[in-house]
């Protein structure tokens, strides 16, 4: 589980204004951290099918948010994926 300090750090890096905690960019950042943790969990627990389903749902939700960001501003999308290291 992601700690609130880690979430605050991610939000601080990706926020667009001082009190921004729910913009799509911040949400994608938090999802990326959760995906990384679930991926590590799945490496150790290969038969945890509930965690696998949660991981796949989270990846799909992140994909939809990234598509939304790309539709609004392609430049913002490219900087976000570069900053998070999602794609090459």
Jmol script that loads the backbone (N, CA, C; Angstrom):
load data "model"
ATOM      1  N   UNK A   1       0.844  -1.185   0.000  1.00  0.00           N
ATOM      2  CA  UNK A   1       0.000   0.000   0.000  1.00  0.00           C
ATOM      3  C   UNK A   1       0.881   1.237   0.000  1.00  0.00           C
ATOM      4  N   UNK A   2       0.454   2.231  -0.720  1.00  0.00           N
ATOM      5  CA  UNK A   2       1.214   3.469  -0.826  1.00  0.00           C
ATOM      6  C   UNK A   2       0.916   4.340   0.394  1.00  0.00           C
ATOM      7  N   UNK A   3       1.970   4.861   1.003  1.00  0.00           N
ATOM      8  CA  UNK A   3       1.797   5.724   2.168  1.00  0.00           C
ATOM      9  C   UNK A   3       1.331   7.105   1.723  1.00  0.00           C
ATOM     10  N   UNK A   4       0.752   7.827   2.650  1.00  0.00           N
ATOM     11  CA  UNK A   4       0.265   9.163   2.314  1.00  0.00           C
ATOM     12  C   UNK A   4       1.429  10.114   2.020  1.00  0.00           C
ATOM     13  N   UNK A   5       2.592   9.869   2.618  1.00  0.00           N
ATOM     14  CA  UNK A   5       3.759  10.706   2.332  1.00  0.00           C
ATOM     15  C   UNK A   5       4.217  10.508   0.883  1.00  0.00           C
ATOM     16  N   UNK A   6       4.178   9.252   0.426  1.00  0.00           N
ATOM     17  CA  UNK A   6       4.572   8.969  -0.950  1.00  0.00           C
ATOM     18  C   UNK A   6       3.583   9.593  -1.930  1.00  0.00           C
ATOM     19  N   UNK A   7       2.285   9.511  -1.609  1.00  0.00           N
ATOM     20  CA  UNK A   7       1.271  10.138  -2.455  1.00  0.00           C
ATOM     21  C   UNK A   7       1.481  11.650  -2.517  1.00  0.00           C
ATOM     22  N   UNK A   8       1.782  12.252  -1.364  1.00  0.00           N
ATOM     23  CA  UNK A   8       1.997  13.698  -1.319  1.00  0.00           C
ATOM     24  C   UNK A   8       3.218  14.081  -2.151  1.00  0.00           C
ATOM     25  N   UNK A   9       4.254  13.259  -2.114  1.00  0.00           N
ATOM     26  CA  UNK A   9       5.444  13.531  -2.910  1.00  0.00           C
ATOM     27  C   UNK A   9       5.171  13.455  -4.397  1.00  0.00           C
ATOM     28  N   UNK A  10       4.393  12.461  -4.793  1.00  0.00           N
ATOM     29  CA  UNK A  10       4.027  12.319  -6.208  1.00  0.00           C
ATOM     30  C   UNK A  10       3.173  13.503  -6.639  1.00  0.00           C
ATOM     31  N   UNK A  11       2.207  13.879  -5.801  1.00  0.00           N
ATOM     32  CA  UNK A  11       1.334  15.007  -6.124  1.00  0.00           C
ATOM     33  C   UNK A  11       2.140  16.293  -6.244  1.00  0.00           C
ATOM     34  N   UNK A  12       3.121  16.471  -5.376  1.00  0.00           N
ATOM     35  CA  UNK A  12       3.945  17.686  -5.403  1.00  0.00           C
ATOM     36  C   UNK A  12       4.742  17.770  -6.708  1.00  0.00           C
ATOM     37  N   UNK A  13       5.212  16.628  -7.196  1.00  0.00           N
ATOM     38  CA  UNK A  13       5.984  16.611  -8.435  1.00  0.00           C
ATOM     39  C   UNK A  13       5.125  16.892  -9.665  1.00  0.00           C
ATOM     40  N   UNK A  14       3.871  16.457  -9.641  1.00  0.00           N
ATOM     41  CA  UNK A  14       3.038  16.516 -10.852  1.00  0.00           C
ATOM     42  C   UNK A  14       1.918  17.545 -10.810  1.00  0.00           C
ATOM     43  N   UNK A  15       1.752  18.257  -9.703  1.00  0.00           N
ATOM     44  CA  UNK A  15       0.615  19.168  -9.582  1.00  0.00           C
ATOM     45  C   UNK A  15       0.759  20.381 -10.489  1.00  0.00           C
ATOM     46  N   UNK A  16      -0.385  20.919 -10.894  1.00  0.00           N
ATOM     47  CA  UNK A  16      -0.390  22.084 -11.772  1.00  0.00           C
ATOM     48  C   UNK A  16      -0.505  23.378 -10.980  1.00  0.00           C
ATOM     49  N   UNK A  17      -1.081  23.313  -9.779  1.00  0.00           N
ATOM     50  CA  UNK A  17      -1.127  24.457  -8.884  1.00  0.00           C
ATOM     51  C   UNK A  17      -0.963  23.963  -7.450  1.00  0.00           C
ATOM     52  N   UNK A  18      -0.919  24.870  -6.502  1.00  0.00           N
ATOM     53  CA  UNK A  18      -0.543  24.554  -5.125  1.00  0.00           C
ATOM     54  C   UNK A  18      -1.398  23.460  -4.470  1.00  0.00           C
ATOM     55  N   UNK A  19      -2.689  23.511  -4.642  1.00  0.00           N
ATOM     56  CA  UNK A  19      -3.588  22.563  -3.968  1.00  0.00           C
ATOM     57  C   UNK A  19      -4.085  21.456  -4.894  1.00  0.00           C
ATOM     58  N   UNK A  20      -3.370  21.180  -5.958  1.00  0.00           N
ATOM     59  CA  UNK A  20      -3.784  20.177  -6.942  1.00  0.00           C
ATOM     60  C   UNK A  20      -3.494  18.770  -6.426  1.00  0.00           C
ATOM     61  N   UNK A  21      -4.551  18.028  -6.144  1.00  0.00           N
ATOM     62  CA  UNK A  21      -4.378  16.639  -5.692  1.00  0.00           C
ATOM     63  C   UNK A  21      -5.165  15.659  -6.542  1.00  0.00           C
ATOM     64  N   UNK A  22      -5.985  16.145  -7.455  1.00  0.00           N
ATOM     65  CA  UNK A  22      -6.847  15.234  -8.195  1.00  0.00           C
ATOM     66  C   UNK A  22      -6.831  15.390  -9.694  1.00  0.00           C
ATOM     67  N   UNK A  23      -5.893  16.159 -10.228  1.00  0.00           N
ATOM     68  CA  UNK A  23      -5.843  16.314 -11.675  1.00  0.00           C
ATOM     69  C   UNK A  23      -5.453  14.980 -12.307  1.00  0.00           C
ATOM     70  N   UNK A  24      -5.773  14.791 -13.578  1.00  0.00           N
ATOM     71  CA  UNK A  24      -5.434  13.522 -14.229  1.00  0.00           C
ATOM     72  C   UNK A  24      -3.948  13.169 -14.151  1.00  0.00           C
ATOM     73  N   UNK A  25      -3.075  14.154 -14.237  1.00  0.00           N
ATOM     74  CA  UNK A  25      -1.635  13.883 -14.168  1.00  0.00           C
ATOM     75  C   UNK A  25      -1.247  13.319 -12.797  1.00  0.00           C
ATOM     76  N   UNK A  26      -1.796  13.890 -11.746  1.00  0.00           N
ATOM     77  CA  UNK A  26      -1.513  13.399 -10.390  1.00  0.00           C
ATOM     78  C   UNK A  26      -2.085  11.996 -10.211  1.00  0.00           C
ATOM     79  N   UNK A  27      -3.284  11.780 -10.724  1.00  0.00           N
ATOM     80  CA  UNK A  27      -3.901  10.457 -10.620  1.00  0.00           C
ATOM     81  C   UNK A  27      -3.063   9.408 -11.336  1.00  0.00           C
ATOM     82  N   UNK A  28      -2.551   9.737 -12.513  1.00  0.00           N
ATOM     83  CA  UNK A  28      -1.717   8.796 -13.263  1.00  0.00           C
ATOM     84  C   UNK A  28      -0.435   8.504 -12.497  1.00  0.00           C
ATOM     85  N   UNK A  29       0.144   9.513 -11.867  1.00  0.00           N
ATOM     86  CA  UNK A  29       1.359   9.308 -11.076  1.00  0.00           C
ATOM     87  C   UNK A  29       1.139   8.365  -9.910  1.00  0.00           C
ATOM     88  N   UNK A  30       0.042   8.543  -9.209  1.00  0.00           N
ATOM     89  CA  UNK A  30      -0.270   7.675  -8.075  1.00  0.00           C
ATOM     90  C   UNK A  30      -0.570   6.257  -8.556  1.00  0.00           C
ATOM     91  N   UNK A  31      -1.296   6.142  -9.669  1.00  0.00           N
ATOM     92  CA  UNK A  31      -1.575   4.819 -10.225  1.00  0.00           C
ATOM     93  C   UNK A  31      -0.293   4.118 -10.645  1.00  0.00           C
ATOM     94  N   UNK A  32       0.649   4.859 -11.195  1.00  0.00           N
ATOM     95  CA  UNK A  32       1.913   4.273 -11.622  1.00  0.00           C
ATOM     96  C   UNK A  32       2.671   3.704 -10.432  1.00  0.00           C
ATOM     97  N   UNK A  33       2.653   4.412  -9.315  1.00  0.00           N
ATOM     98  CA  UNK A  33       3.311   3.906  -8.106  1.00  0.00           C
ATOM     99  C   UNK A  33       2.617   2.646  -7.595  1.00  0.00           C
ATOM    100  N   UNK A  34       1.284   2.635  -7.627  1.00  0.00           N
ATOM    101  CA  UNK A  34       0.543   1.448  -7.190  1.00  0.00           C
ATOM    102  C   UNK A  34       0.794   0.269  -8.117  1.00  0.00           C
ATOM    103  N   UNK A  35       0.878   0.540  -9.410  1.00  0.00           N
ATOM    104  CA  UNK A  35       1.153  -0.522 -10.383  1.00  0.00           C
ATOM    105  C   UNK A  35       2.524  -1.127 -10.127  1.00  0.00           C
ATOM    106  N   UNK A  36       3.502  -0.291  -9.822  1.00  0.00           N
ATOM    107  CA  UNK A  36       4.851  -0.796  -9.531  1.00  0.00           C
ATOM    108  C   UNK A  36       4.842  -1.698  -8.298  1.00  0.00           C
ATOM    109  N   UNK A  37       4.110  -1.290  -7.261  1.00  0.00           N
ATOM    110  CA  UNK A  37       4.034  -2.112  -6.050  1.00  0.00           C
ATOM    111  C   UNK A  37       3.314  -3.431  -6.321  1.00  0.00           C
ATOM    112  N   UNK A  38       2.219  -3.387  -7.065  1.00  0.00           N
ATOM    113  CA  UNK A  38       1.486  -4.616  -7.378  1.00  0.00           C
ATOM    114  C   UNK A  38       2.310  -5.545  -8.269  1.00  0.00           C
ATOM    115  N   UNK A  39       3.107  -4.964  -9.154  1.00  0.00           N
ATOM    116  CA  UNK A  39       3.958  -5.779 -10.016  1.00  0.00           C
ATOM    117  C   UNK A  39       4.993  -6.532  -9.184  1.00  0.00           C
ATOM    118  N   UNK A  40       5.602  -5.850  -8.215  1.00  0.00           N
ATOM    119  CA  UNK A  40       6.552  -6.518  -7.327  1.00  0.00           C
ATOM    120  C   UNK A  40       5.866  -7.616  -6.516  1.00  0.00           C
ATOM    121  N   UNK A  41       4.653  -7.335  -6.064  1.00  0.00           N
ATOM    122  CA  UNK A  41       3.890  -8.335  -5.311  1.00  0.00           C
ATOM    123  C   UNK A  41       3.603  -9.565  -6.168  1.00  0.00           C
ATOM    124  N   UNK A  42       3.253  -9.324  -7.436  1.00  0.00           N
ATOM    125  CA  UNK A  42       2.930 -10.446  -8.323  1.00  0.00           C
ATOM    126  C   UNK A  42       4.154 -11.295  -8.647  1.00  0.00           C
ATOM    127  N   UNK A  43       5.332 -10.695  -8.641  1.00  0.00           N
ATOM    128  CA  UNK A  43       6.548 -11.468  -8.873  1.00  0.00           C
ATOM    129  C   UNK A  43       6.788 -12.464  -7.746  1.00  0.00           C
ATOM    130  N   UNK A  44       6.432 -12.073  -6.529  1.00  0.00           N
ATOM    131  CA  UNK A  44       6.626 -12.950  -5.373  1.00  0.00           C
ATOM    132  C   UNK A  44       5.460 -13.909  -5.172  1.00  0.00           C
ATOM    133  N   UNK A  45       4.261 -13.505  -5.592  1.00  0.00           N
ATOM    134  CA  UNK A  45       3.050 -14.298  -5.366  1.00  0.00           C
ATOM    135  C   UNK A  45       2.345 -14.538  -6.690  1.00  0.00           C
ATOM    136  N   UNK A  46       2.836 -15.496  -7.442  1.00  0.00           N
ATOM    137  CA  UNK A  46       2.346 -15.724  -8.794  1.00  0.00           C
ATOM    138  C   UNK A  46       0.883 -16.175  -8.848  1.00  0.00           C
ATOM    139  N   UNK A  47       0.390 -16.785  -7.793  1.00  0.00           N
ATOM    140  CA  UNK A  47      -0.969 -17.342  -7.824  1.00  0.00           C
ATOM    141  C   UNK A  47      -1.988 -16.461  -7.119  1.00  0.00           C
ATOM    142  N   UNK A  48      -1.656 -15.212  -6.859  1.00  0.00           N
ATOM    143  CA  UNK A  48      -2.588 -14.279  -6.244  1.00  0.00           C
ATOM    144  C   UNK A  48      -3.436 -13.655  -7.352  1.00  0.00           C
ATOM    145  N   UNK A  49      -4.526 -14.330  -7.680  1.00  0.00           N
ATOM    146  CA  UNK A  49      -5.336 -13.917  -8.819  1.00  0.00           C
ATOM    147  C   UNK A  49      -6.152 -12.665  -8.535  1.00  0.00           C
ATOM    148  N   UNK A  50      -6.494 -12.401  -7.289  1.00  0.00           N
ATOM    149  CA  UNK A  50      -7.209 -11.171  -6.955  1.00  0.00           C
ATOM    150  C   UNK A  50      -6.308  -9.959  -7.177  1.00  0.00           C
ATOM    151  N   UNK A  51      -5.049 -10.080  -6.800  1.00  0.00           N
ATOM    152  CA  UNK A  51      -4.100  -8.984  -7.027  1.00  0.00           C
ATOM    153  C   UNK A  51      -3.842  -8.814  -8.518  1.00  0.00           C
ATOM    154  N   UNK A  52      -3.826  -9.910  -9.255  1.00  0.00           N
ATOM    155  CA  UNK A  52      -3.626  -9.835 -10.703  1.00  0.00           C
ATOM    156  C   UNK A  52      -4.776  -9.072 -11.354  1.00  0.00           C
ATOM    157  N   UNK A  53      -5.996  -9.371 -10.929  1.00  0.00           N
ATOM    158  CA  UNK A  53      -7.160  -8.679 -11.487  1.00  0.00           C
ATOM    159  C   UNK A  53      -7.111  -7.193 -11.143  1.00  0.00           C
ATOM    160  N   UNK A  54      -6.745  -6.870  -9.906  1.00  0.00           N
ATOM    161  CA  UNK A  54      -6.638  -5.472  -9.497  1.00  0.00           C
ATOM    162  C   UNK A  54      -5.566  -4.747 -10.313  1.00  0.00           C
ATOM    163  N   UNK A  55      -4.460  -5.431 -10.569  1.00  0.00           N
ATOM    164  CA  UNK A  55      -3.388  -4.848 -11.374  1.00  0.00           C
ATOM    165  C   UNK A  55      -3.864  -4.553 -12.792  1.00  0.00           C
ATOM    166  N   UNK A  56      -4.560  -5.501 -13.396  1.00  0.00           N
ATOM    167  CA  UNK A  56      -5.052  -5.299 -14.758  1.00  0.00           C
ATOM    168  C   UNK A  56      -6.089  -4.174 -14.829  1.00  0.00           C
ATOM    169  N   UNK A  57      -6.946  -4.078 -13.819  1.00  0.00           N
ATOM    170  CA  UNK A  57      -7.929  -2.998 -13.787  1.00  0.00           C
ATOM    171  C   UNK A  57      -7.247  -1.641 -13.649  1.00  0.00           C
ATOM    172  N   UNK A  58      -6.209  -1.596 -12.813  1.00  0.00           N
ATOM    173  CA  UNK A  58      -5.485  -0.352 -12.599  1.00  0.00           C
ATOM    174  C   UNK A  58      -4.746   0.091 -13.856  1.00  0.00           C
ATOM    175  N   UNK A  59      -4.158  -0.863 -14.567  1.00  0.00           N
ATOM    176  CA  UNK A  59      -3.468  -0.549 -15.818  1.00  0.00           C
ATOM    177  C   UNK A  59      -4.472  -0.008 -16.841  1.00  0.00           C
ATOM    178  N   UNK A  60      -5.654  -0.607 -16.911  1.00  0.00           N
ATOM    179  CA  UNK A  60      -6.679  -0.132 -17.837  1.00  0.00           C
ATOM    180  C   UNK A  60      -7.163   1.263 -17.496  1.00  0.00           C
ATOM    181  N   UNK A  61      -7.342   1.534 -16.215  1.00  0.00           N
ATOM    182  CA  UNK A  61      -7.792   2.858 -15.790  1.00  0.00           C
ATOM    183  C   UNK A  61      -6.727   3.912 -16.106  1.00  0.00           C
ATOM    184  N   UNK A  62      -5.455   3.564 -15.872  1.00  0.00           N
ATOM    185  CA  UNK A  62      -4.369   4.490 -16.180  1.00  0.00           C
ATOM    186  C   UNK A  62      -4.309   4.752 -17.691  1.00  0.00           C
ATOM    187  N   UNK A  63      -4.526   3.706 -18.479  1.00  0.00           N
ATOM    188  CA  UNK A  63      -4.509   3.847 -19.938  1.00  0.00           C
ATOM    189  C   UNK A  63      -5.598   4.805 -20.407  1.00  0.00           C
ATOM    190  N   UNK A  64      -6.791   4.696 -19.811  1.00  0.00           N
ATOM    191  CA  UNK A  64      -7.885   5.588 -20.179  1.00  0.00           C
ATOM    192  C   UNK A  64      -7.578   7.032 -19.789  1.00  0.00           C
ATOM    193  N   UNK A  65      -6.996   7.234 -18.614  1.00  0.00           N
ATOM    194  CA  UNK A  65      -6.643   8.595 -18.200  1.00  0.00           C
ATOM    195  C   UNK A  65      -5.560   9.187 -19.102  1.00  0.00           C
ATOM    196  N   UNK A  66      -4.586   8.360 -19.493  1.00  0.00           N
ATOM    197  CA  UNK A  66      -3.544   8.841 -20.392  1.00  0.00           C
ATOM    198  C   UNK A  66      -4.121   9.218 -21.753  1.00  0.00           C
ATOM    199  N   UNK A  67      -5.108   8.453 -22.207  1.00  0.00           N
ATOM    200  CA  UNK A  67      -5.768   8.777 -23.473  1.00  0.00           C
ATOM    201  C   UNK A  67      -6.504  10.116 -23.356  1.00  0.00           C
ATOM    202  N   UNK A  68      -7.123  10.356 -22.207  1.00  0.00           N
ATOM    203  CA  UNK A  68      -7.821  11.615 -21.952  1.00  0.00           C
ATOM    204  C   UNK A  68      -6.833  12.786 -21.963  1.00  0.00           C
ATOM    205  N   UNK A  69      -5.681  12.604 -21.326  1.00  0.00           N
ATOM    206  CA  UNK A  69      -4.666  13.657 -21.290  1.00  0.00           C
ATOM    207  C   UNK A  69      -4.138  13.925 -22.701  1.00  0.00           C
ATOM    208  N   UNK A  70      -3.901  12.860 -23.465  1.00  0.00           N
ATOM    209  CA  UNK A  70      -3.371  13.004 -24.823  1.00  0.00           C
ATOM    210  C   UNK A  70      -4.363  13.736 -25.730  1.00  0.00           C
ATOM    211  N   UNK A  71      -5.646  13.498 -25.529  1.00  0.00           N
ATOM    212  CA  UNK A  71      -6.655  14.173 -26.342  1.00  0.00           C
ATOM    213  C   UNK A  71      -6.687  15.667 -26.042  1.00  0.00           C
ATOM    214  N   UNK A  72      -6.425  16.023 -24.802  1.00  0.00           N
ATOM    215  CA  UNK A  72      -6.431  17.439 -24.425  1.00  0.00           C
ATOM    216  C   UNK A  72      -5.186  18.164 -24.864  1.00  0.00           C
ATOM    217  N   UNK A  73      -4.031  17.583 -24.565  1.00  0.00           N
ATOM    218  CA  UNK A  73      -2.764  18.233 -24.898  1.00  0.00           C
ATOM    219  C   UNK A  73      -1.704  17.169 -25.116  1.00  0.00           C
ATOM    220  N   UNK A  74      -1.299  17.010 -26.358  1.00  0.00           N
ATOM    221  CA  UNK A  74      -0.292  16.003 -26.677  1.00  0.00           C
ATOM    222  C   UNK A  74       1.044  16.298 -26.039  1.00  0.00           C
ATOM    223  N   UNK A  75       1.381  17.586 -25.904  1.00  0.00           N
ATOM    224  CA  UNK A  75       2.651  17.968 -25.284  1.00  0.00           C
ATOM    225  C   UNK A  75       2.670  17.593 -23.800  1.00  0.00           C
ATOM    226  N   UNK A  76       1.560  17.846 -23.101  1.00  0.00           N
ATOM    227  CA  UNK A  76       1.458  17.482 -21.684  1.00  0.00           C
ATOM    228  C   UNK A  76       1.567  15.971 -21.511  1.00  0.00           C
ATOM    229  N   UNK A  77       0.952  15.227 -22.411  1.00  0.00           N
ATOM    230  CA  UNK A  77       1.009  13.769 -22.391  1.00  0.00           C
ATOM    231  C   UNK A  77       2.446  13.280 -22.518  1.00  0.00           C
ATOM    232  N   UNK A  78       3.177  13.837 -23.482  1.00  0.00           N
ATOM    233  CA  UNK A  78       4.557  13.399 -23.715  1.00  0.00           C
ATOM    234  C   UNK A  78       5.461  13.721 -22.527  1.00  0.00           C
ATOM    235  N   UNK A  79       5.289  14.900 -21.924  1.00  0.00           N
ATOM    236  CA  UNK A  79       6.115  15.236 -20.767  1.00  0.00           C
ATOM    237  C   UNK A  79       5.773  14.345 -19.579  1.00  0.00           C
ATOM    238  N   UNK A  80       4.493  14.010 -19.419  1.00  0.00           N
ATOM    239  CA  UNK A  80       4.076  13.170 -18.299  1.00  0.00           C
ATOM    240  C   UNK A  80       4.647  11.752 -18.418  1.00  0.00           C
ATOM    241  N   UNK A  81       4.537  11.136 -19.587  1.00  0.00           N
ATOM    242  CA  UNK A  81       5.042   9.775 -19.715  1.00  0.00           C
ATOM    243  C   UNK A  81       6.560   9.745 -19.640  1.00  0.00           C
ATOM    244  N   UNK A  82       7.198  10.817 -20.074  1.00  0.00           N
ATOM    245  CA  UNK A  82       8.656  10.888 -19.949  1.00  0.00           C
ATOM    246  C   UNK A  82       9.058  11.006 -18.492  1.00  0.00           C
ATOM    247  N   UNK A  83       8.328  11.840 -17.733  1.00  0.00           N
ATOM    248  CA  UNK A  83       8.640  12.046 -16.324  1.00  0.00           C
ATOM    249  C   UNK A  83       8.410  10.775 -15.502  1.00  0.00           C
ATOM    250  N   UNK A  84       7.345  10.038 -15.845  1.00  0.00           N
ATOM    251  CA  UNK A  84       7.020   8.819 -15.087  1.00  0.00           C
ATOM    252  C   UNK A  84       7.756   7.584 -15.608  1.00  0.00           C
ATOM    253  N   UNK A  85       8.306   7.687 -16.804  1.00  0.00           N
ATOM    254  CA  UNK A  85       9.015   6.538 -17.370  1.00  0.00           C
ATOM    255  C   UNK A  85       8.089   5.397 -17.743  1.00  0.00           C
ATOM    256  N   UNK A  86       6.894   5.733 -18.219  1.00  0.00           N
ATOM    257  CA  UNK A  86       5.909   4.707 -18.550  1.00  0.00           C
ATOM    258  C   UNK A  86       6.259   4.010 -19.848  1.00  0.00           C
ATOM    259  N   UNK A  87       6.589   4.780 -20.890  1.00  0.00           N
ATOM    260  CA  UNK A  87       6.897   4.203 -22.183  1.00  0.00           C
ATOM    261  C   UNK A  87       8.207   4.753 -22.676  1.00  0.00           C
ATOM    262  N   UNK A  88       8.773   4.089 -23.660  1.00  0.00           N
ATOM    263  CA  UNK A  88      10.057   4.541 -24.202  1.00  0.00           C
ATOM    264  C   UNK A  88       9.877   5.309 -25.463  1.00  0.00           C
TER     265      UNK A  88
END
end "model"
wireframe off; spacefill off
backbone 0.3
color backbone group
